[in-house]
Amino acid sequence: MNSLEWLAAAAIMTALFWVPYILERSVALGLIGALKPVDPEHELQQALWARRAKRAHYNAVENLVVFATLVLVAQAMGIGDGAQVLLAAQLYFWARLVHYPALTLGLPGVRTLAFLAGFAAQVIVAIEIFKG
């Protein structure tokens, strides 16, 4: 797979991160309750893991915006298929795959290391952009 395919895989994965906490929301609040706008009081009725999963999803979206922009700039510059950018795209995907369950399950050390690995992937691509 090339860096754009890894980026697409990361985007698809991020797009699916909402599923567990919405399913739990349907169980906690009922189907009708899950379809209503989120009320902070009702959110507290959800399981702690589901609230963490929602935060992990938001964090993944926020970081994907940065990473995707960097990879697309690298591609536009003609350096997106280089070994460093490819490695960074792979690192980013796996780091985010670890980060989501680590935050959801409340594993602070693992979560932090996974977050830092994803951030390192962003830095690698940024360095490649400014080298080239």
N, C-alpha and C positions, 0 to 999 in steps of 0.2 A: 504494500500500500504506500502511496505517496503522502506528502504532508496534507494535501487538501482532503484526501480520503480519511486520514486520521482526524482532521478538523471536523469533517462531516459526521464521523462516528461520535466524536465528543458532543457535537450539537444534538444529534439524535438522542444520545444518552441523557443529556441535560433536559431535553424536551420531555423525557419520560419520568423524570424525577418527581413529578407532581402526583403520579398515580398512587403510591402507597399512602400518602397523607390524606388524599381525597377519599380513598376507600375507607380509611379509618374514620374520617369525618362523617361519612355516610352511616357508619355503624354507630358512632357516638351521638349524632344529631338526627339520624333518620334521613331518608332520601330527600324529603322536602326541606328539612333543616340544612342539609348540605348544599342545596340549590339557592338558598337565601344569601344575601350579602353577609360577609364575615362581620360578626359582632364580637368585640374583644371579650365580652362575658362568655359567649358561646365557645370561643376559641379555647378558653380555660377548661372547658368540658372535654376537650380532646386529650388523648394520652400524651404524656410528655414526649415520647419518642416521635409522635406525629408532629408536634410543634417543632421539635428539633429538625425533623425531615424537611419541614417547610423552610426553616432557616437555611438548611444545607442546599435546598433547591435555589433559593434566592442568591446565596453565595456563588453557586455554580453559574447562574445566569450572569451575575456581575463580572465574574472572572472570564467567562466565555467571550463577553464583549471585547475585553482587552486582548485576549489571546487571538481571537478570530481576526481582529483588525491587524495585529502584527503579522500573522501568517499571510493574510491577503496582501498586505504591503510587500512582504517578502516575495510573494508570487508575482506581483506587478513589477517588481524590480528584477525579476528573472533569477532570484536566488532561493526561491521557495522549494526547489527540489534538491538543495544541497544537503549534505549529511547532517550538519548541525541543526538545520530547521526540521528535518525529518525526525531526528532524535528528540528534539524538543516537542514535536507534535505527539510522538509516542509517549514521552514522559508525561505530558499534560493529560492525555487520555487516561493513563493508568493512575496518575495521582488523583484525578477527580473521581475516578471509579472507587478509589479507596476512601477519599474524603467524605463522600456522601454517607456511606454506612457508618463511618467512624464518628461523624457528628451526630447522626441519627441515634446511634447506640450509646453516645456519651463517652467516647474514648478519647480524652483530651490529648494525650501524647501522640497517638496515631493520627488524629485529626490535624494536629499542628504540623507534623512531619509531612503529611500528604499535602496540606495547603502550601507549605514551603517548597515542596517539589514542583507543584503547579506554578508557583511564582517563579521558580528557577527556570522553568520552561519559557515563561514570558521573557525573562531577562536574556536567555540564550538567543531567542529570535530577535530581540531588540538590538543586541550586540551585533548579530549578523547583518542587520539592516544598516547600522551605522558604520560597520566595517566596509560594506560594499558600496 
